[in-house]
Amino acid sequence: MPHPTRRLALGSLFTGAAVAAAATSSSSGATGLAASPAAPDAGGSEWAKGIEGQRKADLGDGTFLNPVLAGDRPDPSILKDGEVYYMTHSSFDAYPGLVIWRSTDLVNWTPVVASLKTNIGSVWAPEICKHKGRYYIYIPAKYPDNNTSYVIWADRIEGPWSEPIDLKLPRYIDPGHMVDEHGVRWLFLSGGDRIQLAPDGLSTVGKPEHVYDPWHYPEDWDVEGFSPEGPKVMKRGDWYYLVTAVGGTAGPPTGHMVIVARSKSLAGPWEDDPKNPVVRTTNNSEKWWSRGHATLVEGPAGDWWTVYHGYENGFYTLGRQTLLAPVTWTKDGWFEVGGGDLSKPLPKPKGGKAGPHGMALSDDFSTDKYGVQWNFFDPKPGEQARMSRAGGLLTLKGAGEAPSTGAPLIFVAGDQAYEIECEIDIDPDTRAGLILFYDRQLYCGLGFDAKNFVTHQYGIERGRPANPHGAKMLMRLRNNRHIVSFHTSGDGGQTWKRFDRGMEVSGYHHNVRGGFLMLKPGLYAAGKGSARFRNFKYRALA
C-alpha cells in the first residue's frame, strides 16, 4: 500500500527533446460482456491534464519517501555538474533510450532528453560523466549472440548526442569512468578489471587489466551469484573509492549488495572496507529488496548521498526503482550508508532548490513525447516511420500479427495501481489495443478488430469473443496491484461494459522470465492497416 504521507504529484507535459535548463559549464569526473456503471471520470474533471496522482518522493515538509524515481529506473549513474545533477539508467530494449534526468535537490527530477536513438541492443548499466566540458555516456549493450560497449557524446546535455561509437570491448558490462592521478582516463569494468581510454574518450588503449579482487560475502548467505559488477569510482582527499555490487541483481531478495574498497592509486592495491557490505537487504520483511549498484554524490550543501536501485517488496513487476540514501564519512576515512531499509521518510538533502518532478503520462498527442515517455520495444531500423502524430491523433501502422511479432509502444509507470484509457479506431484487417508488456514472450492485454476482441495472456492469444462496438471504441485497462481488468465503451464513454476476462500478473517479472525488465503499459497495432489513438489518459489509483 502507498505510504500514508505520500502526496500526489502534479505532472506537467514535456516535449520530447529540450526540457531542462541549460547545463552549467563546470566539470565533474564522476512505463461475454457484463454491464458496469459509467466511468467515474465521465465529466472529465478527474482526468484534468497533468493531475494524475503519480508517486512523488518529495512530501513537501522537508522530507522525502523513496523511491525518488518510481518504476523501472535501474542502475542509476549520476553526475554533479555545478549546482545541477544529471542521472540516467539502463533502458534495455526501449528506444529511444537512455533518458537523462535533471535535478537541483536530488529528490525532484525532470526528463531532459532521450540520448540514444540507434538500436544497439539491450542497454545495461550506462555511465554518464563529463570531462573537459564534454558529456559522455558509456553504454554496455547486448544482443543475443554478442555484446560490446559503446560511447556517445555531446557538448550540451540537451544534445544533439552523437551516434554510438563501438569501443570493441566484449564480455564486459557496467563501465565506471575515472581520471587517475596522472590525468589518464580509465573505464572500470565488471569483475574488477579496467581499461585505459584515449584522451578523447572515444576509443580504448591496450587491453583490459585486472586490478581488484572484490570482497566476497560469507558462503551461507542467500544470493543469486557472486557477479561483481557496477563499479563506480570517486576520489575524496587522498583516496580513490571503488564502489561495487556483488551477489547478483535479482534472485533472492538478500543477494544484491554494495561493497567498498579504497586505494591511493587507481592501479591499486585496493583495501576492502572492514564493514562490507555497506548496503544490503538483510531479510524478506524489508520494504526494498535486492538493493545495490550504488554511486556516491556530493549533495547541494556539501553533505554526501548515494543513489542505488532496489525491487519493491511485492512489486517485482515495477522493476528496479531509484533510491536515495544519506552517507556519513567516518573518522577512519570510510563511509556509512544510512536510511535503514528506506521504508520511512528521510530529511531531504540540504541546500537544494526543489523543482518540478516527473511528467504527465496522460497524452493528448499535441506534443512530441517520443523517447522521453513513449518508446518502441526493440524496434527495427526505421520503426519510427510507423508512427505519426497530427491533430490530436497518434497513428500507428500495424506491425506483425500480435505484440509478440511487432514492436509495441510502451512507457514506464511507477504506481502500484493505475488505469490507462484511450479512444482507438482501426482500419480493416487491423488489430489494436491496450497491453501490459514485459517482453515478446510475456505480456497481457485486450485488442480488437472490427468483428472480434483479441485477448492476450501469458504472451499468447487466449480468445476471440465477439466485439459489439465495431472498428471504434474507448478502452480502459486497470492494473490494481496486479489484478487486471478491462472496460470498453462504444458510445464515447456514456456507458461502459466490463470485459469478461480478468487477469493476475504478479508473476510477470524477471525472476520468472529473466531479462531485468518491468511490466509496462502501452499501445499496440498489428495487421495490414493502421490504428489511431486519441486522448490517452493515465490515472494512479489509491
C-alpha positions in Angstrom: 0.0 0.0 0.0 1.2 3.6 -0.6 2.7 5.3 2.4 0.1 7.3 4.3 2.1 10.5 3.9 2.8 10.1 0.2 1.4 13.1 -1.6 0.1 13.3 -5.2 2.3 14.6 -7.8 1.2 17.4 -10.2 2.7 16.4 -13.5 3.4 18.6 -16.4 3.7 18.0 -20.1 7.1 17.9 -21.7 8.2 17.9 -25.3 10.4 15.1 -26.5 13.7 17.0 -26.5 14.5 20.1 -24.6 13.0 20.3 -21.1 15.7 21.2 -18.7 17.6 24.5 -18.3 20.9 24.8 -20.0 23.8 22.9 -18.4 26.3 24.7 -16.3 29.9 24.9 -17.5 31.7 23.4 -14.5 33.2 19.9 -14.8 32.8 16.7 -12.8 34.7 13.4 -13.2 32.5 11.4 -12.0 6.5 2.6 -18.4 -19.2 -12.4 -22.8 -19.5 -8.7 -21.5 -21.0 -7.7 -18.2 -22.6 -4.3 -17.6 -20.8 -1.8 -15.3 -21.6 1.8 -14.2 -20.5 4.8 -16.2 -16.9 5.8 -15.7 -16.1 7.9 -12.6 -14.4 10.4 -14.9 -17.2 10.8 -17.4 -17.4 14.5 -16.7 -13.7 14.9 -17.4 -12.7 16.6 -14.1 -10.8 13.6 -12.7 -8.7 13.4 -15.9 -7.6 17.0 -15.8 -4.4 17.4 -17.7 -1.3 16.8 -15.5 -3.2 15.8 -12.3 -2.7 12.1 -12.3 -1.8 11.1 -8.7 1.6 9.6 -9.5 4.1 8.8 -6.9 6.3 11.7 -5.8 9.2 11.4 -3.4 9.0 15.0 -2.0 6.5 15.1 0.8 6.5 18.9 0.9 7.5 19.1 4.6 11.3 18.9 4.3 11.3 15.1 4.0 11.1 12.6 1.1 10.0 9.0 0.8 11.8 6.6 -1.6 11.8 5.9 -4.4 13.0 9.2 -5.9 12.2 7.8 -9.4 9.5 5.2 -9.3 9.2 2.4 -11.9 12.0 0.8 -13.7 14.9 3.2 -13.4 17.7 0.7 -12.6 21.5 1.1 -12.4 21.5 4.8 -11.7 24.5 6.7 -12.9 24.6 10.3 -11.6 26.7 13.4 -12.5 27.1 16.5 -10.4 27.6 19.4 -12.8 28.0 22.5 -10.8 24.7 23.1 -9.0 22.8 20.7 -11.3 22.6 16.9 -11.2 22.0 14.6 -14.2 21.1 10.9 -14.0 20.5 8.1 -16.5 19.6 4.5 -16.2 19.6 1.2 -18.0 16.9 1.4 -20.7 17.3 -2.2 -22.1 15.3 -2.7 -25.3 13.4 0.6 -25.2 14.2 3.0 -27.9 14.8 5.9 -28.0 16.6 5.1 -24.8 18.9 6.5 -22.1 16.6 9.3 -20.8 18.7 11.9 -19.0 17.0 13.3 -15.8 17.8 16.7 -14.2 17.5 17.8 -10.6 18.8 20.6 -8.3 17.9 18.9 -5.0 18.5 15.1 -5.7 14.8 14.4 -4.9 12.7 16.1 -7.7 13.7 15.1 -11.2 12.5 16.1 -14.7 13.4 14.5 -18.0 15.7 16.3 -20.4 16.2 14.1 -23.4 16.4 10.6 -24.7 20.1 10.5 -25.7 20.2 7.1 -27.6 18.3 6.8 -30.8 20.0 4.0 -32.7 19.2 0.4 -31.6 22.5 -1.2 -30.4 20.9 -4.0 -28.4 19.8 -4.3 -24.8 21.4 -1.4 -22.9 22.7 -2.3 -19.4 24.2 0.0 -16.7 25.5 3.0 -18.5 27.9 5.6 -17.1 27.3 9.4 -17.5 30.2 11.7 -17.0 31.8 15.0 -18.0 35.4 15.6 -19.0 36.9 18.9 -20.1 33.5 20.4 -20.9 32.1 17.5 -22.9 29.5 15.0 -21.8 29.9 11.2 -22.3 27.7 8.2 -21.8 29.4 4.8 -21.8 27.0 2.0 -22.8 27.2 -1.7 -22.4 24.9 -3.3 -25.0 23.9 -6.9 -25.5 22.5 -8.8 -28.5 21.6 -12.5 -28.0 24.9 -13.6 -29.7 27.2 -10.7 -28.9 27.9 -7.9 -26.5 30.2 -4.9 -26.6 30.3 -1.4 -25.2 29.7 2.0 -26.9 30.1 5.6 -26.2 28.1 8.6 -27.2 29.0 12.2 -26.5 27.5 15.8 -26.6 28.7 19.3 -26.0 25.4 20.2 -24.4 23.4 17.9 -22.1 20.3 18.5 -24.2 22.2 17.3 -27.3 22.5 16.6 -30.0 24.1 13.4 -28.9 26.4 11.5 -31.3 25.8 8.2 -32.9 27.1 5.3 -30.8 30.8 4.5 -31.3 31.8 0.9 -30.7 34.6 0.6 -28.2 35.2 -3.0 -29.2 35.1 -4.2 -25.7 33.4 -7.6 -25.5 32.5 -9.6 -22.4 32.2 -6.7 -20.0 29.3 -4.7 -18.5 28.8 -1.7 -16.2 31.6 0.7 -17.0 32.7 3.3 -14.5 34.7 6.4 -15.7 37.5 7.9 -13.7 40.7 10.0 -14.3 43.8 8.9 -12.4 46.5 10.9 -10.6 48.4 11.3 -13.9 45.4 12.7 -15.9 44.8 9.4 -17.7 41.2 8.3 -18.3 40.0 4.8 -17.4 36.9 2.7 -17.5 36.5 0.3 -14.6 34.7 -2.8 -15.7 32.8 -5.8 -14.2 34.9 -8.4 -12.4 37.5 -6.0 -11.0 39.1 -5.1 -14.4 39.8 -1.7 -16.0 40.9 -0.4 -19.4 42.6 2.8 -20.5 40.7 5.3 -22.7 42.2 7.5 -25.3 42.4 11.2 -24.3 39.2 12.0 -26.3 37.4 9.1 -24.5 36.2 7.7 -27.8 38.4 4.6 -28.0 40.3 2.3 -25.8 44.1 1.8 -25.4 45.6 -1.6 -24.9 43.8 -4.5 -23.2 41.8 -4.8 -20.0 43.8 -5.5 -16.9 42.8 -6.9 -13.6 43.3 -4.6 -10.6 40.9 -5.7 -7.9 39.7 -9.0 -6.4 36.3 -8.0 -5.0 35.3 -8.8 -1.4 33.3 -12.0 -1.0 30.3 -12.4 1.2 30.0 -15.4 3.6 29.1 -18.7 1.9 25.9 -19.2 3.9 24.2 -16.0 2.6 21.3 -16.4 0.2 22.5 -14.8 -3.0 22.0 -15.2 -6.7 25.7 -15.4 -7.5 28.9 -13.6 -6.9 28.7 -11.4 -10.0 31.0 -8.4 -9.2 29.5 -5.5 -11.3 28.6 -1.9 -11.4 32.0 -0.4 -10.4 31.8 3.3 -9.7 34.9 5.2 -8.7 35.2 8.6 -6.9 38.0 10.5 -5.2 37.9 12.2 -1.8 41.0 13.6 -0.3 44.0 11.3 -1.0 41.8 8.2 -1.5 40.1 6.7 -4.5 36.9 4.8 -3.5 35.7 1.8 -5.6 32.1 1.0 -5.0 30.9 -2.3 -6.5 27.8 -4.5 -6.5 28.1 -8.2 -5.8 25.6 -11.0 -5.1 23.5 -10.8 -8.2 21.0 -8.2 -9.1 17.9 -10.4 -8.7 17.1 -13.8 -7.3 16.9 -13.9 -3.5 16.0 -10.5 -2.1 19.1 -10.7 0.2 21.5 -11.3 -2.6 22.4 -7.9 -4.1 24.7 -5.7 -2.0 27.1 -2.8 -2.1 30.8 -3.2 -1.2 33.6 -0.6 -1.0 37.4 -0.6 -1.4 39.9 2.2 -1.4 43.4 2.9 -2.7 45.8 5.8 -3.1 46.2 4.8 -6.8 43.7 3.6 -9.4 46.1 0.8 -10.1 45.7 -0.5 -6.6 46.4 -2.2 -4.3 42.8 -1.9 -3.1 41.9 -2.2 0.6 38.4 -3.6 1.4 36.2 -1.8 3.9 36.2 -3.9 7.1 32.4 -3.2 7.4 31.5 -4.6 4.0 28.8 -4.7 2.7 27.7 -1.1 3.3 24.2 -1.7 1.8 22.3 -5.0 1.8 18.7 -6.2 2.2 19.0 -8.5 5.2 15.6 -10.2 5.4 12.4 -10.6 3.3 10.3 -8.3 5.5 12.1 -5.2 4.3 10.4 -2.7 2.0 13.2 -2.7 -0.6 14.7 -5.9 -1.9 18.0 -6.6 -3.8 19.5 -3.2 -3.1 22.7 -2.4 -4.9 24.5 -0.7 -7.7 25.4 2.4 -5.9 27.0 5.7 -6.9 28.1 8.4 -4.3 27.5 12.0 -5.0 28.0 15.2 -3.1 24.8 17.0 -2.1 24.0 20.7 -2.7 25.2 21.7 0.8 28.3 19.6 0.8 27.0 16.5 2.5 27.1 13.1 0.8 24.4 10.8 -0.6 24.2 7.6 -2.6 21.8 6.6 -5.3 21.2 2.9 -5.9 18.3 0.7 -7.1 16.0 -1.9 -5.4 12.9 -4.0 -6.1 9.8 -3.0 -4.1 8.6 -5.8 -1.8 5.7 -7.5 -3.6 6.2 -5.5 -6.8 8.9 -7.1 -8.9 6.7 -6.1 -11.8 7.8 -2.4 -11.4 11.4 -3.3 -12.0 14.3 -1.8 -10.0 13.5 1.7 -8.8 15.9 4.5 -7.9 16.5 5.0 -4.2 18.4 7.8 -2.4 20.1 7.4 1.0 22.4 9.6 3.1 26.1 8.9 3.5 28.2 9.7 6.6 32.0 9.8 6.4 33.8 8.3 9.4 37.0 9.3 11.2 38.9 6.4 9.7 38.2 7.5 6.1 35.4 5.1 5.3 31.7 5.9 4.9 28.4 4.5 6.2 25.1 4.5 4.3 22.1 5.5 6.4 18.3 5.3 6.0 17.9 1.7 7.1 15.6 -0.2 4.8 14.3 3.1 3.4 10.6 2.4 4.3 10.2 5.7 6.2 10.6 9.3 5.2 14.1 10.9 5.4 15.2 14.5 5.7 15.8 16.0 2.2 19.3 17.0 1.2 20.0 20.5 2.5 20.7 23.4 0.2 19.0 22.2 -2.9 16.2 24.0 -4.7 13.1 21.9 -5.3 11.8 21.9 -8.8 9.0 20.1 -10.7 9.0 16.3 -10.7 8.3 13.7 -13.4 6.0 14.3 -16.3 2.3 13.8 -17.0 1.7 10.4 -18.5 -1.7 11.3 -20.0 -1.1 12.4 -23.5 -3.4 14.3 -25.9 -0.8 13.8 -28.6 -0.4 17.5 -29.2 3.2 17.5 -28.2 6.1 15.2 -29.0 6.8 12.8 -26.1 8.5 10.2 -28.2 11.6 9.0 -26.4 11.0 10.8 -23.1 7.8 8.9 -22.4 7.0 6.6 -25.3 9.4 4.0 -26.5 9.3 1.2 -29.0 10.3 -2.2 -27.7 13.3 -3.5 -29.7 12.5 -1.6 -32.8 13.7 -2.5 -36.3 15.5 0.1 -38.4 13.0 2.7 -39.5 10.4 1.7 -36.9 9.7 5.3 -36.1 8.2 5.7 -39.5 5.2 3.5 -38.3 4.2 6.4 -36.0 2.8 9.8 -36.9 1.2 12.5 -34.8 -1.2 15.2 -36.1 -4.4 16.9 -35.0 -4.5 15.2 -31.6 -4.2 11.7 -33.1 -1.4 9.2 -32.8 -1.4 6.9 -35.8 0.4 3.6 -35.7 0.8 1.4 -38.7 0.3 -2.3 -38.0 3.4 -4.5 -37.4 3.3 -8.2 -37.2 0.2 -10.2 -36.2 0.3 -9.6 -32.4 2.6 -7.8 -29.8 4.8 -10.9 -30.0 5.8 -10.2 -33.5 5.7 -6.4 -33.6 7.1 -3.5 -31.6 4.6 -2.1 -29.2 4.7 1.5 -27.9 5.2 1.4 -24.2 6.3 3.5 -21.2 7.4 3.3 -17.6 4.8 3.7 -14.9 5.8 3.8 -11.2 2.5 3.3 -9.4 1.3 0.1 -7.8 -2.2 0.6 -9.1 -3.3 2.7 -12.1 -5.7 2.9 -15.1 -5.0 3.8 -18.7 -7.7 4.7 -21.2 -7.7 5.6 -24.9 -10.1 6.0 -27.8 -9.0 3.7 -30.6 -10.2 3.3 -34.2 -8.8 0.9 -36.7 -8.6 0.2 -40.5 -9.9 -3.1 -42.0 -7.6 -6.0 -41.4 -6.1 -4.3 -38.4 -6.0 -5.1 -34.7 -5.1 -2.7 -31.9 -5.5 -2.4 -28.1 -4.0 -1.7 -24.7 -1.4 -4.0 -23.2 0.9 -4.7 -20.2 4.1 -5.7 -21.8 7.2 -7.4 -20.3 8.7 -8.8 -23.5 7.5 -10.5 -26.6 7.1 -13.8 -24.7 5.3 -12.4 -21.7 2.5 -9.8 -21.9 -1.3 -9.4 -21.5 -3.9 -7.1 -22.8 -7.0 -6.6 -24.9 -7.2 -5.8 -28.6 -9.9 -5.8 -31.2 -10.6 -5.9 -34.9 -14.0 -4.9 -36.5 -15.7 -8.2 -35.5 -13.9 -9.7 -32.5 -11.9 -8.9 -29.4 -8.5 -10.4 -29.1 -7.4 -11.4 -25.6 -3.8 -11.7 -24.7 -2.5 -13.6 -21.7 0.9 -15.1 -20.8 2.2 -13.8 -24.1 -0.3 -15.8 -26.3 -3.7 -15.2 -27.8 -6.3 -16.7 -25.5 -9.7 -16.0 -27.2 -11.6 -14.1 -29.8 -15.1 -13.2 -28.4 -17.5 -11.0 -30.4 -16.9 -7.3 -30.5 -20.2 -5.3 -30.3 -18.6 -1.9 -30.9 -17.1 -2.3 -34.4 -14.0 -0.6 -35.5 -14.0 2.2 -32.9 -14.2 2.2 -29.1 -13.0 3.6 -25.9 -10.9 1.1 -24.0 -9.7 1.1 -20.4 -7.2 -1.2 -18.8 -6.9 -1.2 -14.9 -4.0 -2.7 -13.1 -4.9 -2.7 -9.5 -1.9 -4.2 -7.6 -1.6 -7.0 -10.2 -5.3 -7.6 -10.7 -6.1 -6.6 -14.3 -9.5 -5.8 -15.7 -10.8 -4.1 -18.9 -13.8 -1.9 -19.7 -15.0 -0.8 -23.1 -17.4 1.8 -24.4 -19.0 2.2 -27.9 -20.8 5.5 -27.2 -17.9 7.8 -26.2 -17.9 6.9 -22.5 -21.6 7.4 -21.7 -21.9 3.7 -20.8 -19.2 1.1 -20.1 -19.1 -2.7 -20.1 -16.7 -4.7 -18.1 -14.9 -7.3 -20.3 -15.4 -10.9 -19.1 -11.8 -11.9 -18.6 -9.7 -10.8 -15.7 -6.0 -11.4 -15.2 -3.4 -11.6 -12.4 0.1 -10.5 -13.3 2.3 -10.6 -10.2 4.5 -13.2 -11.9 5.2 -11.1 -15.0 8.8 -10.2 -13.9 12.5 -11.0 -14.1 12.6 -13.9 -11.5 10.1 -15.8 -13.7 11.1 -14.7 -17.2 14.5 -13.2 -16.9 15.6 -10.1 -18.8 15.7 -7.5 -16.0 12.7 -5.6 -17.4 9.4 -4.3 -16.0 5.7 -4.8 -16.9 5.0 -1.6 -18.9 1.6 -0.3 -20.0 1.3 0.6 -23.7 -0.4 0.5 -27.1 -0.1 -1.8 -30.0 -1.2 -2.0 -33.6 -1.0 -5.2 -35.8 -2.1 -6.4 -39.2 -2.2 -4.7 -42.6 -3.6 -1.3 -41.8 -3.3 1.4 -39.2 -4.8 2.3 -35.8 -5.5 5.7 -34.5 -5.2 6.6 -30.8 -6.8 9.7 -29.3 -6.8 11.2 -25.8 -4.6 8.8 -23.9 -5.3 9.0 -20.1 -3.3 7.8 -17.1 -4.5 7.9 -13.5 -2.9 6.4 -10.4 -5.3 4.6 -8.0 -5.3 4.9 -4.3 
